[in-house]
Amino acid sequence: MLAFVRDALDGEPAETRKRLRLVAAGGQDTGAHFLPGAFDVVLCHGVLMASRDPASTLAGLARVLAPGGLLSLLVRNDAALALHPGRAGDWEAALAAFDFPERERGLRLDRLTTLLAGSGTPLHAWYGVQVFATSSTAPADDPRMLAAEERAGRTDPYRAVAAMLHLCGVRAAPSAG
């Protein structure tokens, strides 16, 4: 990913390039690179699934958030692993999803809500992503599909069966004491 970003930055103006600092490290290592409270927003999109210890990754990311800062997570929805290949008629993948070994790590809404609270960034809002898009034959830019996807992503029970979950946690302010 670093090589991809570096290549993309090569085409950007020098002013843009000098505002970025690329760091190869795990989320739990943020304290070695950034001061506590250094950021108002931290994006962790598509990364938590690869973490061996999601709790320590979230704790590290939360440490660098300012009070009131937003931690944005985009993760695979383990509660719907079999649904999308099943809807597409891929029965082998659907059956294999029931035994997916990483399910034990718990990338599900209830577990992620607990992990966010434990990191000091309690869940503020959540959305489903790719409720229809993973099995739809509609072009990705079809405005009707986009409207249906956006509405389903914020509406129960549809958002709970999305392929991905977008969770937003907010860093608690320090308690007065």
mmCIF file of the C-alpha atoms, coordinates in Angstrom:
data_MODEL
# 
_entry.id   MODEL 
# 
loop_
_atom_site.group_PDB 
_atom_site.id 
_atom_site.type_symbol 
_atom_site.label_atom_id 
_atom_site.label_alt_id 
_atom_site.label_comp_id 
_atom_site.label_asym_id 
_atom_site.label_entity_id 
_atom_site.label_seq_id 
_atom_site.pdbx_PDB_ins_code 
_atom_site.Cartn_x 
_atom_site.Cartn_y 
_atom_site.Cartn_z 
_atom_site.occupancy 
_atom_site.B_iso_or_equiv 
_atom_site.pdbx_formal_charge 
_atom_site.auth_seq_id 
_atom_site.auth_comp_id 
_atom_site.auth_asym_id 
_atom_site.auth_atom_id 
_atom_site.pdbx_PDB_model_num 
ATOM 1   C CA . MET A 1 1   ? 0.000   0.000   0.000   1.00 0.00 ? 1   MET A CA 1 
ATOM 2   C CA . LEU A 1 2   ? 2.849   2.395   0.741   1.00 0.00 ? 2   LEU A CA 1 
ATOM 3   C CA . ALA A 1 3   ? 4.220   1.898   -2.774  1.00 0.00 ? 3   ALA A CA 1 
ATOM 4   C CA . PHE A 1 4   ? 0.753   2.570   -4.204  1.00 0.00 ? 4   PHE A CA 1 
ATOM 5   C CA . VAL A 1 5   ? 0.419   5.805   -2.216  1.00 0.00 ? 5   VAL A CA 1 
ATOM 6   C CA . ARG A 1 6   ? 3.953   6.906   -3.086  1.00 0.00 ? 6   ARG A CA 1 
ATOM 7   C CA . ASP A 1 7   ? 3.242   6.354   -6.787  1.00 0.00 ? 7   ASP A CA 1 
ATOM 8   C CA . ALA A 1 8   ? -0.001  8.318   -6.513  1.00 0.00 ? 8   ALA A CA 1 
ATOM 9   C CA . LEU A 1 9   ? 1.777   11.159  -4.712  1.00 0.00 ? 9   LEU A CA 1 
ATOM 10  C CA . ASP A 1 10  ? 4.356   11.438  -7.476  1.00 0.00 ? 10  ASP A CA 1 
ATOM 11  C CA . GLY A 1 11  ? 1.679   13.005  -9.647  1.00 0.00 ? 11  GLY A CA 1 
ATOM 12  C CA . GLU A 1 12  ? 0.672   15.573  -7.021  1.00 0.00 ? 12  GLU A CA 1 
ATOM 13  C CA . PRO A 1 13  ? 2.058   19.090  -6.617  1.00 0.00 ? 13  PRO A CA 1 
ATOM 14  C CA . ALA A 1 14  ? 4.987   19.537  -4.234  1.00 0.00 ? 14  ALA A CA 1 
ATOM 15  C CA . GLU A 1 15  ? 2.757   21.484  -1.830  1.00 0.00 ? 15  GLU A CA 1 
ATOM 16  C CA . THR A 1 16  ? 0.479   18.456  -1.471  1.00 0.00 ? 16  THR A CA 1 
ATOM 17  C CA . ARG A 1 17  ? 3.373   16.021  -1.074  1.00 0.00 ? 17  ARG A CA 1 
ATOM 18  C CA . LYS A 1 18  ? 5.008   18.027  1.712   1.00 0.00 ? 18  LYS A CA 1 
ATOM 19  C CA . ARG A 1 19  ? 1.796   17.933  3.790   1.00 0.00 ? 19  ARG A CA 1 
ATOM 20  C CA . LEU A 1 20  ? 1.852   14.139  3.975   1.00 0.00 ? 20  LEU A CA 1 
ATOM 21  C CA . ARG A 1 21  ? 3.905   11.836  6.111   1.00 0.00 ? 21  ARG A CA 1 
ATOM 22  C CA . LEU A 1 22  ? 3.744   8.133   5.362   1.00 0.00 ? 22  LEU A CA 1 
ATOM 23  C CA . VAL A 1 23  ? 4.414   5.808   8.289   1.00 0.00 ? 23  VAL A CA 1 
ATOM 24  C CA . ALA A 1 24  ? 4.669   2.031   8.059   1.00 0.00 ? 24  ALA A CA 1 
ATOM 25  C CA . ALA A 1 25  ? 3.358   0.828   11.414  1.00 0.00 ? 25  ALA A CA 1 
ATOM 26  C CA . GLY A 1 26  ? 0.462   -0.919  13.071  1.00 0.00 ? 26  GLY A CA 1 
ATOM 27  C CA . GLY A 1 27  ? -2.408  1.003   14.645  1.00 0.00 ? 27  GLY A CA 1 
ATOM 28  C CA . GLN A 1 28  ? -1.263  -0.046  18.108  1.00 0.00 ? 28  GLN A CA 1 
ATOM 29  C CA . ASP A 1 29  ? 2.078   1.690   17.447  1.00 0.00 ? 29  ASP A CA 1 
ATOM 30  C CA . THR A 1 30  ? 0.653   5.174   16.907  1.00 0.00 ? 30  THR A CA 1 
ATOM 31  C CA . GLY A 1 31  ? 2.101   6.443   20.189  1.00 0.00 ? 31  GLY A CA 1 
ATOM 32  C CA . ALA A 1 32  ? 5.616   5.984   18.812  1.00 0.00 ? 32  ALA A CA 1 
ATOM 33  C CA . HIS A 1 33  ? 4.854   8.294   15.899  1.00 0.00 ? 33  HIS A CA 1 
ATOM 34  C CA . PHE A 1 34  ? 2.221   10.782  17.073  1.00 0.00 ? 34  PHE A CA 1 
ATOM 35  C CA . LEU A 1 35  ? 1.382   12.693  20.240  1.00 0.00 ? 35  LEU A CA 1 
ATOM 36  C CA . PRO A 1 36  ? -1.816  11.892  22.159  1.00 0.00 ? 36  PRO A CA 1 
ATOM 37  C CA . GLY A 1 37  ? -4.732  13.929  20.870  1.00 0.00 ? 37  GLY A CA 1 
ATOM 38  C CA . ALA A 1 38  ? -2.913  14.865  17.649  1.00 0.00 ? 38  ALA A CA 1 
ATOM 39  C CA . PHE A 1 39  ? -5.870  14.258  15.308  1.00 0.00 ? 39  PHE A CA 1 
ATOM 40  C CA . ASP A 1 40  ? -9.505  15.283  15.061  1.00 0.00 ? 40  ASP A CA 1 
ATOM 41  C CA . VAL A 1 41  ? -10.277 12.378  12.704  1.00 0.00 ? 41  VAL A CA 1 
ATOM 42  C CA . VAL A 1 42  ? -8.669  8.953   12.295  1.00 0.00 ? 42  VAL A CA 1 
ATOM 43  C CA . LEU A 1 43  ? -9.709  6.688   9.421   1.00 0.00 ? 43  LEU A CA 1 
ATOM 44  C CA . CYS A 1 44  ? -9.233  2.954   9.765   1.00 0.00 ? 44  CYS A CA 1 
ATOM 45  C CA . HIS A 1 45  ? -10.821 1.622   6.596   1.00 0.00 ? 45  HIS A CA 1 
ATOM 46  C CA . GLY A 1 46  ? -10.234 -1.978  5.589   1.00 0.00 ? 46  GLY A CA 1 
ATOM 47  C CA . VAL A 1 47  ? -7.401  -2.407  8.090   1.00 0.00 ? 47  VAL A CA 1 
ATOM 48  C CA . LEU A 1 48  ? -8.893  -3.889  11.261  1.00 0.00 ? 48  LEU A CA 1 
ATOM 49  C CA . MET A 1 49  ? -9.587  -7.212  9.523   1.00 0.00 ? 49  MET A CA 1 
ATOM 50  C CA . ALA A 1 50  ? -5.829  -7.792  9.237   1.00 0.00 ? 50  ALA A CA 1 
ATOM 51  C CA . SER A 1 51  ? -5.061  -6.909  12.855  1.00 0.00 ? 51  SER A CA 1 
ATOM 52  C CA . ARG A 1 52  ? -4.050  -9.784  15.121  1.00 0.00 ? 52  ARG A CA 1 
ATOM 53  C CA . ASP A 1 53  ? -5.378  -7.807  18.078  1.00 0.00 ? 53  ASP A CA 1 
ATOM 54  C CA . PRO A 1 54  ? -8.217  -5.441  17.114  1.00 0.00 ? 54  PRO A CA 1 
ATOM 55  C CA . ALA A 1 55  ? -8.565  -4.181  20.710  1.00 0.00 ? 55  ALA A CA 1 
ATOM 56  C CA . SER A 1 56  ? -4.958  -2.923  20.894  1.00 0.00 ? 56  SER A CA 1 
ATOM 57  C CA . THR A 1 57  ? -5.202  -1.482  17.383  1.00 0.00 ? 57  THR A CA 1 
ATOM 58  C CA . LEU A 1 58  ? -8.299  0.513   18.343  1.00 0.00 ? 58  LEU A CA 1 
ATOM 59  C CA . ALA A 1 59  ? -6.707  1.604   21.628  1.00 0.00 ? 59  ALA A CA 1 
ATOM 60  C CA . GLY A 1 60  ? -3.676  2.908   19.731  1.00 0.00 ? 60  GLY A CA 1 
ATOM 61  C CA . LEU A 1 61  ? -5.817  4.788   17.244  1.00 0.00 ? 61  LEU A CA 1 
ATOM 62  C CA . ALA A 1 62  ? -8.009  6.229   20.005  1.00 0.00 ? 62  ALA A CA 1 
ATOM 63  C CA . ARG A 1 63  ? -4.929  7.532   21.870  1.00 0.00 ? 63  ARG A CA 1 
ATOM 64  C CA . VAL A 1 64  ? -4.070  9.904   19.034  1.00 0.00 ? 64  VAL A CA 1 
ATOM 65  C CA . LEU A 1 65  ? -7.615  11.320  18.823  1.00 0.00 ? 65  LEU A CA 1 
ATOM 66  C CA . ALA A 1 66  ? -8.371  14.675  20.393  1.00 0.00 ? 66  ALA A CA 1 
ATOM 67  C CA . PRO A 1 67  ? -11.344 14.780  22.799  1.00 0.00 ? 67  PRO A CA 1 
ATOM 68  C CA . GLY A 1 68  ? -14.481 14.773  20.655  1.00 0.00 ? 68  GLY A CA 1 
ATOM 69  C CA . GLY A 1 69  ? -12.468 13.367  17.728  1.00 0.00 ? 69  GLY A CA 1 
ATOM 70  C CA . LEU A 1 70  ? -13.967 10.866  15.299  1.00 0.00 ? 70  LEU A CA 1 
ATOM 71  C CA . LEU A 1 71  ? -12.672 7.338   14.750  1.00 0.00 ? 71  LEU A CA 1 
ATOM 72  C CA . SER A 1 72  ? -14.077 6.002   11.475  1.00 0.00 ? 72  SER A CA 1 
ATOM 73  C CA . LEU A 1 73  ? -13.923 2.222   10.934  1.00 0.00 ? 73  LEU A CA 1 
ATOM 74  C CA . LEU A 1 74  ? -14.824 0.316   7.796   1.00 0.00 ? 74  LEU A CA 1 
ATOM 75  C CA . VAL A 1 75  ? -14.753 -3.434  8.389   1.00 0.00 ? 75  VAL A CA 1 
ATOM 76  C CA . ARG A 1 76  ? -16.018 -6.629  6.874   1.00 0.00 ? 76  ARG A CA 1 
ATOM 77  C CA . ASN A 1 77  ? -19.325 -7.659  8.466   1.00 0.00 ? 77  ASN A CA 1 
ATOM 78  C CA . ASP A 1 78  ? -18.639 -11.171 9.747   1.00 0.00 ? 78  ASP A CA 1 
ATOM 79  C CA . ALA A 1 79  ? -22.327 -11.586 10.584  1.00 0.00 ? 79  ALA A CA 1 
ATOM 80  C CA . ALA A 1 80  ? -23.130 -11.569 6.841   1.00 0.00 ? 80  ALA A CA 1 
ATOM 81  C CA . LEU A 1 81  ? -20.231 -13.579 5.408   1.00 0.00 ? 81  LEU A CA 1 
ATOM 82  C CA . ALA A 1 82  ? -22.445 -16.327 3.969   1.00 0.00 ? 82  ALA A CA 1 
ATOM 83  C CA . LEU A 1 83  ? -25.259 -14.062 2.799   1.00 0.00 ? 83  LEU A CA 1 
ATOM 84  C CA . HIS A 1 84  ? -23.673 -12.316 -0.165  1.00 0.00 ? 84  HIS A CA 1 
ATOM 85  C CA . PRO A 1 85  ? -22.088 -15.333 -1.881  1.00 0.00 ? 85  PRO A CA 1 
ATOM 86  C CA . GLY A 1 86  ? -25.327 -17.216 -1.224  1.00 0.00 ? 86  GLY A CA 1 
ATOM 87  C CA . ARG A 1 87  ? -27.395 -14.513 -2.906  1.00 0.00 ? 87  ARG A CA 1 
ATOM 88  C CA . ALA A 1 88  ? -25.028 -14.693 -5.860  1.00 0.00 ? 88  ALA A CA 1 
ATOM 89  C CA . GLY A 1 89  ? -25.466 -18.481 -6.075  1.00 0.00 ? 89  GLY A CA 1 
ATOM 90  C CA . ASP A 1 90  ? -21.896 -19.275 -5.003  1.00 0.00 ? 90  ASP A CA 1 
ATOM 91  C CA . TRP A 1 91  ? -22.867 -22.122 -2.683  1.00 0.00 ? 91  TRP A CA 1 
ATOM 92  C CA . GLU A 1 92  ? -19.313 -23.299 -1.971  1.00 0.00 ? 92  GLU A CA 1 
ATOM 93  C CA . ALA A 1 93  ? -18.305 -19.841 -0.764  1.00 0.00 ? 93  ALA A CA 1 
ATOM 94  C CA . ALA A 1 94  ? -21.519 -19.511 1.247   1.00 0.00 ? 94  ALA A CA 1 
ATOM 95  C CA . LEU A 1 95  ? -20.944 -22.837 3.002   1.00 0.00 ? 95  LEU A CA 1 
ATOM 96  C CA . ALA A 1 96  ? -17.267 -22.036 3.607   1.00 0.00 ? 96  ALA A CA 1 
ATOM 97  C CA . ALA A 1 97  ? -18.246 -18.710 5.191   1.00 0.00 ? 97  ALA A CA 1 
ATOM 98  C CA . PHE A 1 98  ? -20.033 -20.521 8.016   1.00 0.00 ? 98  PHE A CA 1 
ATOM 99  C CA . ASP A 1 99  ? -16.691 -22.025 9.035   1.00 0.00 ? 99  ASP A CA 1 
ATOM 100 C CA . PHE A 1 100 ? -14.543 -18.956 8.342   1.00 0.00 ? 100 PHE A CA 1 
ATOM 101 C CA . PRO A 1 101 ? -11.810 -19.195 11.025  1.00 0.00 ? 101 PRO A CA 1 
ATOM 102 C CA . GLU A 1 102 ? -11.536 -15.444 11.605  1.00 0.00 ? 102 GLU A CA 1 
ATOM 103 C CA . ARG A 1 103 ? -15.189 -15.289 12.707  1.00 0.00 ? 103 ARG A CA 1 
ATOM 104 C CA . GLU A 1 104 ? -13.931 -16.021 16.193  1.00 0.00 ? 104 GLU A CA 1 
ATOM 105 C CA . ARG A 1 105 ? -12.239 -12.622 16.233  1.00 0.00 ? 105 ARG A CA 1 
ATOM 106 C CA . GLY A 1 106 ? -15.669 -11.102 16.166  1.00 0.00 ? 106 GLY A CA 1 
ATOM 107 C CA . LEU A 1 107 ? -15.852 -8.419  13.499  1.00 0.00 ? 107 LEU A CA 1 
ATOM 108 C CA . ARG A 1 108 ? -19.534 -8.040  14.208  1.00 0.00 ? 108 ARG A CA 1 
ATOM 109 C CA . LEU A 1 109 ? -21.455 -5.028  15.369  1.00 0.00 ? 109 LEU A CA 1 
ATOM 110 C CA . ASP A 1 110 ? -21.831 -6.170  18.996  1.00 0.00 ? 110 ASP A CA 1 
ATOM 111 C CA . ARG A 1 111 ? -18.137 -7.036  19.395  1.00 0.00 ? 111 ARG A CA 1 
ATOM 112 C CA . LEU A 1 112 ? -16.967 -3.874  17.625  1.00 0.00 ? 112 LEU A CA 1 
ATOM 113 C CA . THR A 1 113 ? -19.268 -1.763  19.800  1.00 0.00 ? 113 THR A CA 1 
ATOM 114 C CA . THR A 1 114 ? -17.642 -3.298  22.890  1.00 0.00 ? 114 THR A CA 1 
ATOM 115 C CA . LEU A 1 115 ? -14.131 -2.735  21.496  1.00 0.00 ? 115 LEU A CA 1 
ATOM 116 C CA . LEU A 1 116 ? -14.889 0.900   20.672  1.00 0.00 ? 116 LEU A CA 1 
ATOM 117 C CA . ALA A 1 117 ? -16.258 1.550   24.158  1.00 0.00 ? 117 ALA A CA 1 
ATOM 118 C CA . GLY A 1 118 ? -13.194 -0.115  25.684  1.00 0.00 ? 118 GLY A CA 1 
ATOM 119 C CA . SER A 1 119 ? -10.895 2.147   23.678  1.00 0.00 ? 119 SER A CA 1 
ATOM 120 C CA . GLY A 1 120 ? -12.602 5.317   24.926  1.00 0.00 ? 120 GLY A CA 1 
ATOM 121 C CA . THR A 1 121 ? -14.346 5.973   21.594  1.00 0.00 ? 121 THR A CA 1 
ATOM 122 C CA . PRO A 1 122 ? -17.915 4.775   22.143  1.00 0.00 ? 122 PRO A CA 1 
ATOM 123 C CA . LEU A 1 123 ? -20.055 4.082   19.094  1.00 0.00 ? 123 LEU A CA 1 
ATOM 124 C CA . HIS A 1 124 ? -21.807 7.230   17.890  1.00 0.00 ? 124 HIS A CA 1 
ATOM 125 C CA . ALA A 1 125 ? -23.346 5.977   14.626  1.00 0.00 ? 125 ALA A CA 1 
ATOM 126 C CA . TRP A 1 126 ? -23.081 3.023   12.261  1.00 0.00 ? 126 TRP A CA 1 
ATOM 127 C CA . TYR A 1 127 ? -24.049 2.211   8.700   1.00 0.00 ? 127 TYR A CA 1 
ATOM 128 C CA . GLY A 1 128 ? -24.190 -0.763  6.383   1.00 0.00 ? 128 GLY A CA 1 
ATOM 129 C CA . VAL A 1 129 ? -22.070 -0.587  3.245   1.00 0.00 ? 129 VAL A CA 1 
ATOM 130 C CA . GLN A 1 130 ? -22.700 -2.783  0.214   1.00 0.00 ? 130 GLN A CA 1 
ATOM 131 C CA . VAL A 1 131 ? -26.152 -4.006  1.148   1.00 0.00 ? 131 VAL A CA 1 
ATOM 132 C CA . PHE A 1 132 ? -27.068 -4.475  -2.520  1.00 0.00 ? 132 PHE A CA 1 
ATOM 133 C CA . ALA A 1 133 ? -23.911 -3.536  -4.376  1.00 0.00 ? 133 ALA A CA 1 
ATOM 134 C CA . THR A 1 134 ? -22.085 -6.843  -3.890  1.00 0.00 ? 134 THR A CA 1 
ATOM 135 C CA . SER A 1 135 ? -24.700 -8.861  -5.767  1.00 0.00 ? 135 SER A CA 1 
ATOM 136 C CA . SER A 1 136 ? -26.269 -6.244  -8.013  1.00 0.00 ? 136 SER A CA 1 
ATOM 137 C CA . THR A 1 137 ? -25.767 -6.264  -11.756 1.00 0.00 ? 137 THR A CA 1 
ATOM 138 C CA . ALA A 1 138 ? -26.505 -2.532  -11.900 1.00 0.00 ? 138 ALA A CA 1 
ATOM 139 C CA . PRO A 1 139 ? -23.600 -0.272  -12.878 1.00 0.00 ? 139 PRO A CA 1 
ATOM 140 C CA . ALA A 1 140 ? -21.826 1.151   -9.810  1.00 0.00 ? 140 ALA A CA 1 
ATOM 141 C CA . ASP A 1 141 ? -22.845 4.679   -10.796 1.00 0.00 ? 141 ASP A CA 1 
ATOM 142 C CA . ASP A 1 142 ? -26.552 3.917   -11.331 1.00 0.00 ? 142 ASP A CA 1 
ATOM 143 C CA . PRO A 1 143 ? -28.280 6.685   -9.302  1.00 0.00 ? 143 PRO A CA 1 
ATOM 144 C CA . ARG A 1 144 ? -31.164 4.359   -8.347  1.00 0.00 ? 144 ARG A CA 1 
ATOM 145 C CA . MET A 1 145 ? -28.785 1.743   -6.979  1.00 0.00 ? 145 MET A CA 1 
ATOM 146 C CA . LEU A 1 146 ? -26.826 4.426   -5.120  1.00 0.00 ? 146 LEU A CA 1 
ATOM 147 C CA . ALA A 1 147 ? -30.044 5.826   -3.601  1.00 0.00 ? 147 ALA A CA 1 
ATOM 148 C CA . ALA A 1 148 ? -31.206 2.355   -2.553  1.00 0.00 ? 148 ALA A CA 1 
ATOM 149 C CA . GLU A 1 149 ? -27.766 1.531   -1.145  1.00 0.00 ? 149 GLU A CA 1 
ATOM 150 C CA . GLU A 1 150 ? -27.600 4.765   0.867   1.00 0.00 ? 150 GLU A CA 1 
ATOM 151 C CA . ARG A 1 151 ? -31.084 4.270   2.297   1.00 0.00 ? 151 ARG A CA 1 
ATOM 152 C CA . ALA A 1 152 ? -30.553 0.584   3.122   1.00 0.00 ? 152 ALA A CA 1 
ATOM 153 C CA . GLY A 1 153 ? -27.211 1.422   4.751   1.00 0.00 ? 153 GLY A CA 1 
ATOM 154 C CA . ARG A 1 154 ? -28.971 3.483   7.419   1.00 0.00 ? 154 ARG A CA 1 
ATOM 155 C CA . THR A 1 155 ? -32.178 1.450   7.755   1.00 0.00 ? 155 THR A CA 1 
ATOM 156 C CA . ASP A 1 156 ? -32.798 -1.622  9.917   1.00 0.00 ? 156 ASP A CA 1 
ATOM 157 C CA . PRO A 1 157 ? -32.835 -4.548  9.248   1.00 0.00 ? 157 PRO A CA 1 
ATOM 158 C CA . TYR A 1 158 ? -30.986 -4.035  5.960   1.00 0.00 ? 158 TYR A CA 1 
ATOM 159 C CA . ARG A 1 159 ? -27.845 -2.390  7.304   1.00 0.00 ? 159 ARG A CA 1 
ATOM 160 C CA . ALA A 1 160 ? -27.196 -5.389  9.576   1.00 0.00 ? 160 ALA A CA 1 
ATOM 161 C CA . VAL A 1 161 ? -26.727 -7.692  6.564   1.00 0.00 ? 161 VAL A CA 1 
ATOM 162 C CA . ALA A 1 162 ? -24.408 -5.410  4.607   1.00 0.00 ? 162 ALA A CA 1 
ATOM 163 C CA . ALA A 1 163 ? -21.098 -6.821  3.410   1.00 0.00 ? 163 ALA A CA 1 
ATOM 164 C CA . MET A 1 164 ? -19.262 -4.059  5.304   1.00 0.00 ? 164 MET A CA 1 
ATOM 165 C CA . LEU A 1 165 ? -19.956 -1.974  8.396   1.00 0.00 ? 165 LEU A CA 1 
ATOM 166 C CA . HIS A 1 166 ? -19.010 1.680   8.795   1.00 0.00 ? 166 HIS A CA 1 
ATOM 167 C CA . LEU A 1 167 ? -18.767 2.531   12.495  1.00 0.00 ? 167 LEU A CA 1 
ATOM 168 C CA . CYS A 1 168 ? -18.109 5.988   13.908  1.00 0.00 ? 168 CYS A CA 1 
ATOM 169 C CA . GLY A 1 169 ? -16.794 6.277   17.443  1.00 0.00 ? 169 GLY A CA 1 
ATOM 170 C CA . VAL A 1 170 ? -16.240 9.564   19.230  1.00 0.00 ? 170 VAL A CA 1 
ATOM 171 C CA . ARG A 1 171 ? -13.374 10.073  21.684  1.00 0.00 ? 171 ARG A CA 1 
ATOM 172 C CA . ALA A 1 172 ? -14.731 10.835  25.126  1.00 0.00 ? 172 ALA A CA 1 
ATOM 173 C CA . ALA A 1 173 ? -13.769 14.119  26.696  1.00 0.00 ? 173 ALA A CA 1 
ATOM 174 C CA . PRO A 1 174 ? -11.612 13.824  29.827  1.00 0.00 ? 174 PRO A CA 1 
ATOM 175 C CA . SER A 1 175 ? -13.709 13.716  32.970  1.00 0.00 ? 175 SER A CA 1 
ATOM 176 C CA . ALA A 1 176 ? -13.621 16.763  35.201  1.00 0.00 ? 176 ALA A CA 1 
ATOM 177 C CA . GLY A 1 177 ? -12.210 15.772  38.417  1.00 0.00 ? 177 GLY A CA 1 
# 
